[in-house]
Amino acid sequence: MRESWWPLGGRNLARKVVHQCVRCTRLEGKTVTPIMGNLPSERLEPGFPFIRCGVDYAGPVSVLNRKGRGAKLEKGYICLFVCFITRAIHLELVTTLSAHEYLLALKRFISRRGKPAQVFSDNGTNFIGAMKEVKLMFNEHSHQIIDNLCNDNIEFKFIPPYAPHFGGLWEAGVKSCKHHLRRVMGTANLTYEEFSTVLSQIEAVLNSRPMCPLSSDPHDLLPLTPAHFLIGRSLLTPACRDMTDEPTNRLTRFQRVEQIRQQFWKRWSTDYISELQIRTKWKTHNQDLALNTLVVIKEDHLPPLKWRMGRIVKVFTGKDGVSRVAELRTVTGNVQRAFSKICPLPVPSTTSSGIQDDSGCVANGDAVSFET
């Protein structure tokens, strides 16, 4: 065409047509990435270790049912609890993914770490592959688990479905646990008692990690670790000598211990919290999705043209005024998805009808009739 004619603004026109093409948008599958939010208040308010914590599963792992000849390998799972304030880790080995085993692990955790006020967790829909049993457990036994927790005055909260980045704290804990587990065990098969011992040692290593970057100055204070908040010192250091015979009265010793505890929290608020404020991605604010916007829902196990369509009926706004989760209406009912799993289509929000091509894809509108 350009051999005979020169279209004015041809490049911009071509870009506009491609940008408004529904098929191209669905094939590209570009999701919305809101600006990174502020840290939740649950991670910034000082409190006792594990007063607010997250829980997740790792595995499956192989566990010997007994020692000696004829021993068989059975499935096992690692239940991980992570403190929202100090990032301390607590590991429990469970044999099954039943609600009963989960509640037993929770009771063992409470007996040693104290009763938490809030427990955050995945809702089970983002577990795939070997973790399908976890999804089944939370779906079938969620009422039993929540009722038991309510009796203990524990608030149980779920993150949005298919949004593991909302639970990045415990996902990082699972990654660290697996990292050490592979290097410690290798291909060895352990019994339940031996595996529990290895987990306790890994737990000690994880709780002795510095919470802030190390300094090269030898005169600086020792690095602050989660163990300092659990027992007042590093888990891997030798025990202190007996100081009960020192010529100090009881009140002075109490004041000294209280001073040390306050110094820990002061360093936590100045060093650790400032380190958490650093943002490495999602630094710019993108578009906000309006109500009635037609979108496709990103499915990791399906090609883009097979993704479900939906219409936004509700948007959840965070404390900073930025929306990151929306409720969508689909042919099978309403679902909640994070913006990272939503691909808006370049069609007017008031569109209620559309044309399907030979592959069943929408060419210029809505494939499903939604009430607006």
Order of alpha helices (4+ residues) and beta strands (2+ residues): alpha-alpha-beta-beta-beta-alpha-beta-alpha-beta-alpha-beta-alpha-alpha-alpha-alpha-beta-beta-beta-beta-beta
